[in-house]
Amino acid sequence: MSGGGPLRIAAPPVRRDPAWAGRVFWTLAFCLLLWPLVQATEFRPWTLFDARSLEVTGRFLRSFVPPATSADFLALVARQTWRTVAIATAGITLALGLALPLTLASTRVLSVSALRGRMAAGPFWLRQALRGLLIVLRSVPELVWALVFVRVVGLGPTAGVLAIALTYGGMLGKVYGEILESGETHATEALLRNGAGRLQAFAYGLLPQNAGELVSYTVYRWECAIRSSVVLGFVGAGGLGQELDSSMKMFAGGEVLTMLLVFLGLVALADRTSAWLRQALA
């Protein structure tokens, strides 16, 4: 150490986030944009905690106890639960039958005319028309499709199956196309250039490298379809939701609680089953 002067302790560096101004600006901008949306929805959560709302909520919840456990009612719930799973599974199966051909026909990677760079006019406009059809299918909620089919085929599971098939067919077709076009395409292009057909290029070029992701998304959509099938029951599309709607209209709180517990177990089981399938097929 040189010199005899006192030691100087360096001052700690100033700790300041250099991006704080931008974060504050965007936070305020988000709040300003959100405020008119909150006003438009008349969102007033404090009304849940006033005396009258709490009294009505307490009376409603007390009607749930005890849950209904009679043998006849539990047998009915078991049948409707099985029907709910059947509606979701049949709907997803039909959705696959709709989504797969639309995906194969609308995917640019599988177009022979696109190998030269610019896709020919005919295949291009056909592809756009099919993509437009997928937009229409997934833009209409399954609840609206169910309302339509209830008036066409009557009350029952058929309306729910068709509603899930159309909406989920559009969803699956869109995501399938994005998955196939975002992966490696050299093998597929090589197959097409050497005379392979569209199905052959898909089966040997695109499918092997994207199978895990395709299966994972399909299983996830099946899980979502089980939830949707319960909601569709409220418009007469059969299953557990239709019985739940009837019990709520009759103010049978015990029956409602029993079906809600069964529904929670059903969703949990579907979640575990889909996780197991994704792991097994990974």
C-alpha positions as CSV (number, residue, x, y, z in Angstrom):
1,M,0.0,0.0,0.0
2,S,1.5,3.4,-1.0
3,G,1.0,6.7,0.8
4,G,-0.2,7.3,4.3
5,G,-3.6,8.9,3.6
6,P,-6.9,7.4,4.7
7,L,-8.4,4.6,2.7
8,R,-11.2,5.5,0.3
9,I,-14.1,3.2,0.1
10,A,-15.6,3.2,-3.3
11,A,-19.3,4.2,-3.4
12,P,-21.6,1.4,-4.4
13,P,-22.9,1.6,-8.0
14,V,-26.3,3.2,-8.5
15,R,-28.8,0.4,-8.9
16,R,-31.4,1.6,-11.3
17,D,-33.3,-0.3,-14.0
18,P,-32.4,1.4,-17.3
19,A,-35.8,0.2,-18.8
20,W,-38.0,1.6,-16.0
21,A,-39.3,4.5,-18.0
22,G,-40.5,2.2,-20.8
23,R,-42.1,-0.3,-18.4
24,V,-44.0,2.5,-16.7
25,F,-45.1,4.0,-20.0
26,W,-46.5,0.7,-21.3
27,T,-48.1,-0.2,-18.0
28,L,-50.0,3.2,-18.0
29,A,-50.9,2.8,-21.7
30,F,-52.3,-0.7,-21.0
31,C,-54.4,0.6,-18.1
32,L,-55.7,3.4,-20.3
33,L,-56.7,0.9,-23.0
34,L,-58.2,-1.5,-20.5
35,W,-60.4,1.1,-18.8
36,P,-62.9,1.6,-21.6
37,L,-63.1,-2.2,-22.0
38,V,-63.9,-2.5,-18.3
39,Q,-66.6,0.2,-18.6
40,A,-68.1,-1.6,-21.6
41,T,-68.4,-4.8,-19.7
42,E,-69.9,-3.1,-16.6
43,F,-67.4,-5.0,-14.5
44,R,-68.1,-4.2,-10.9
45,P,-66.7,-7.0,-8.7
46,W,-67.5,-5.1,-5.4
47,T,-71.2,-5.9,-5.9
48,L,-70.4,-9.5,-5.0
49,F,-69.6,-8.4,-1.4
50,D,-72.6,-6.3,-0.5
51,A,-75.1,-7.7,2.1
52,R,-77.8,-8.8,-0.4
53,S,-75.4,-10.6,-2.7
54,L,-73.8,-12.4,0.2
55,E,-77.2,-13.5,1.5
56,V,-78.3,-14.9,-1.8
57,T,-74.9,-16.6,-2.3
58,G,-75.1,-18.2,1.2
59,R,-78.6,-19.4,0.6
60,F,-77.7,-20.9,-2.7
61,L,-74.6,-22.7,-1.4
62,R,-76.5,-24.1,1.7
63,S,-78.9,-25.8,-0.7
64,F,-76.1,-27.9,-2.0
65,V,-75.7,-29.8,1.3
66,P,-76.0,-32.7,1.6
67,P,-75.2,-34.0,-1.9
68,A,-77.7,-36.4,-3.5
69,T,-76.5,-40.0,-3.1
70,S,-79.6,-42.1,-3.9
71,A,-78.9,-45.3,-5.9
72,D,-81.2,-44.3,-8.8
73,F,-79.7,-40.8,-9.1
74,L,-76.1,-42.1,-9.0
75,A,-77.0,-44.6,-11.7
76,L,-78.4,-41.8,-13.8
77,V,-75.3,-39.7,-13.3
78,A,-73.0,-42.6,-14.3
79,R,-75.0,-43.1,-17.5
80,Q,-74.9,-39.4,-18.4
81,T,-71.2,-39.2,-17.5
82,W,-70.4,-42.1,-19.9
83,R,-72.6,-40.4,-22.5
84,T,-70.6,-37.2,-22.1
85,V,-67.3,-39.0,-22.7
86,A,-68.9,-40.7,-25.7
87,I,-70.1,-37.3,-27.2
88,A,-66.6,-35.8,-26.8
89,T,-64.9,-38.9,-28.3
90,A,-67.3,-39.2,-31.2
91,G,-67.1,-35.5,-31.9
92,I,-63.3,-35.5,-32.0
93,T,-63.2,-38.6,-34.3
94,L,-65.5,-36.8,-36.8
95,A,-63.4,-33.6,-36.4
96,L,-60.3,-35.6,-37.3
97,G,-62.1,-37.0,-40.4
98,L,-62.9,-33.4,-41.4
99,A,-59.6,-31.8,-40.5
100,L,-57.1,-34.3,-42.0
101,P,-58.2,-34.0,-45.7
102,L,-58.6,-30.2,-45.4
103,T,-55.2,-30.0,-43.9
104,L,-53.6,-32.1,-46.6
105,A,-55.3,-30.1,-49.3
106,S,-54.5,-26.6,-47.9
107,T,-50.9,-27.1,-46.8
108,R,-48.4,-25.4,-49.1
109,V,-45.6,-27.8,-48.3
110,L,-47.6,-30.6,-50.0
111,S,-48.4,-28.6,-53.2
112,V,-46.5,-29.8,-56.2
113,S,-47.0,-26.5,-58.1
114,A,-45.3,-24.7,-55.2
115,L,-42.0,-26.5,-55.8
116,R,-41.2,-24.1,-58.6
117,G,-41.5,-21.2,-56.2
118,R,-44.8,-19.5,-57.0
119,M,-47.9,-21.7,-56.6
120,A,-50.1,-22.0,-59.6
121,A,-53.3,-19.9,-59.6
122,G,-55.7,-22.9,-59.4
123,P,-54.1,-24.6,-56.4
124,F,-53.5,-21.2,-54.7
125,W,-57.1,-20.2,-54.8
126,L,-58.2,-23.7,-53.8
127,R,-55.9,-23.5,-50.8
128,Q,-57.3,-20.1,-49.8
129,A,-60.9,-21.4,-50.1
130,L,-60.1,-24.3,-47.9
131,R,-58.4,-22.1,-45.3
132,G,-61.5,-19.9,-45.4
133,L,-63.7,-22.9,-44.7
134,L,-61.5,-23.7,-41.7
135,I,-61.9,-20.1,-40.5
136,V,-65.7,-20.4,-40.8
137,L,-65.8,-23.7,-38.9
138,R,-63.7,-22.6,-35.9
139,S,-65.2,-19.0,-35.8
140,V,-68.7,-20.3,-34.9
141,P,-68.6,-21.5,-31.3
142,E,-69.7,-25.1,-30.7
143,L,-72.6,-23.7,-28.5
144,V,-74.0,-22.0,-31.5
145,W,-73.6,-25.1,-33.7
146,A,-75.4,-27.1,-31.0
147,L,-78.3,-24.6,-31.0
148,V,-78.6,-25.1,-34.7
149,F,-78.4,-28.9,-34.7
150,V,-80.9,-29.1,-31.7
151,R,-83.4,-27.5,-34.0
152,V,-82.4,-29.8,-37.0
153,V,-82.1,-33.2,-35.4
154,G,-83.8,-32.6,-32.0
155,L,-82.7,-32.8,-28.5
156,G,-80.0,-35.4,-27.7
157,P,-76.3,-36.3,-28.1
158,T,-76.3,-36.1,-31.9
159,A,-76.5,-32.3,-31.8
160,G,-73.5,-32.3,-29.4
161,V,-71.4,-34.6,-31.5
162,L,-72.0,-32.6,-34.7
163,A,-71.3,-29.3,-32.9
164,I,-68.0,-30.5,-31.6
165,A,-67.1,-32.1,-34.9
166,L,-67.5,-28.8,-36.9
167,T,-65.8,-26.4,-34.4
168,Y,-63.0,-28.7,-33.5
169,G,-62.5,-29.7,-37.1
170,G,-61.7,-26.1,-37.9
171,M,-59.4,-25.8,-34.9
172,L,-57.5,-29.0,-35.7
173,G,-57.2,-28.2,-39.4
174,K,-55.7,-24.8,-38.6
175,V,-53.2,-26.0,-36.1
176,Y,-52.3,-29.1,-38.1
177,G,-51.4,-27.0,-41.0
178,E,-49.2,-24.6,-38.9
179,I,-47.4,-27.6,-37.4
180,L,-46.7,-29.2,-40.8
181,E,-45.5,-26.0,-42.4
182,S,-43.3,-24.9,-39.5
183,G,-41.1,-28.1,-39.5
184,E,-38.3,-29.3,-41.7
185,T,-39.6,-29.7,-45.3
186,H,-36.6,-30.9,-47.3
187,A,-37.5,-34.6,-47.2
188,T,-41.1,-33.8,-48.2
189,E,-39.9,-31.7,-51.2
190,A,-37.5,-34.4,-52.2
191,L,-40.3,-37.0,-52.3
192,L,-42.6,-34.7,-54.3
193,R,-39.8,-33.9,-56.8
194,N,-39.2,-37.6,-57.3
195,G,-42.8,-38.4,-58.2
196,A,-44.3,-39.2,-54.8
197,G,-48.0,-38.4,-54.3
198,R,-49.3,-36.0,-51.7
199,L,-50.3,-38.8,-49.3
200,Q,-46.9,-40.5,-49.7
201,A,-45.0,-37.2,-49.0
202,F,-47.1,-36.6,-45.9
203,A,-46.8,-40.2,-44.6
204,Y,-43.0,-40.5,-45.1
205,G,-41.8,-36.9,-45.0
206,L,-44.0,-34.8,-42.7
207,L,-45.7,-37.2,-40.4
208,P,-42.6,-38.9,-38.8
209,Q,-41.1,-35.7,-37.6
210,N,-44.4,-34.1,-36.5
211,A,-46.3,-37.1,-35.1
212,G,-45.6,-36.3,-31.5
213,E,-46.8,-32.7,-31.7
214,L,-49.9,-33.7,-33.7
215,V,-50.9,-36.4,-31.3
216,S,-50.3,-34.1,-28.3
217,Y,-52.5,-31.4,-29.7
218,T,-55.2,-33.9,-30.7
219,V,-55.3,-35.4,-27.2
220,Y,-55.4,-31.9,-25.7
221,R,-58.4,-31.1,-27.9
222,W,-60.2,-34.3,-26.8
223,E,-59.8,-33.1,-23.2
224,C,-61.3,-29.8,-24.1
225,A,-64.1,-31.5,-25.9
226,I,-65.1,-33.3,-22.7
227,R,-65.5,-29.9,-21.0
228,S,-67.4,-28.6,-24.0
229,S,-69.8,-31.5,-24.1
230,V,-70.9,-30.7,-20.6
231,V,-71.6,-27.1,-21.6
232,L,-73.5,-28.2,-24.7
233,G,-75.9,-30.1,-22.5
234,F,-77.3,-26.8,-21.3
235,V,-78.8,-26.3,-24.7
236,G,-80.3,-29.8,-25.0
237,A,-77.3,-31.6,-26.5
238,G,-77.5,-34.5,-24.0
239,G,-75.0,-35.7,-21.5
240,L,-74.2,-34.6,-18.0
241,G,-74.8,-31.0,-18.8
242,Q,-78.4,-31.5,-19.6
243,E,-79.0,-33.2,-16.3
244,L,-77.2,-30.5,-14.5
245,D,-79.3,-27.8,-16.2
246,S,-82.5,-29.7,-15.2
247,S,-81.4,-29.9,-11.6
248,M,-80.5,-26.3,-11.4
249,K,-83.9,-25.3,-12.8
250,M,-85.6,-27.4,-10.1
251,F,-83.4,-25.9,-7.4
252,A,-82.1,-29.3,-6.5
253,G,-78.9,-28.2,-4.9
254,G,-77.8,-31.6,-3.7
255,E,-78.1,-33.1,-7.2
256,V,-76.1,-30.2,-8.6
257,L,-73.3,-30.7,-6.1
258,T,-73.1,-34.4,-6.9
259,M,-72.9,-33.8,-10.6
260,L,-70.3,-31.0,-10.1
261,L,-68.1,-33.4,-8.1
262,V,-68.5,-36.0,-10.8
263,F,-67.6,-33.5,-13.4
264,L,-64.5,-32.4,-11.5
265,G,-63.4,-36.0,-11.3
266,L,-64.1,-36.5,-15.0
267,V,-62.0,-33.5,-16.0
268,A,-59.2,-34.6,-13.7
269,L,-59.3,-38.1,-15.2
270,A,-59.3,-36.8,-18.7
271,D,-56.3,-34.6,-17.8
272,R,-54.3,-37.5,-16.4
273,T,-55.3,-39.7,-19.4
274,S,-54.2,-37.1,-21.9
275,A,-50.9,-36.6,-20.0
276,W,-50.3,-40.4,-20.0
277,L,-51.0,-40.6,-23.7
278,R,-48.7,-37.7,-24.6
279,Q,-45.9,-39.3,-22.5
280,A,-46.5,-42.7,-24.1
281,L,-46.4,-41.3,-27.6
282,A,-43.6,-38.9,-27.1
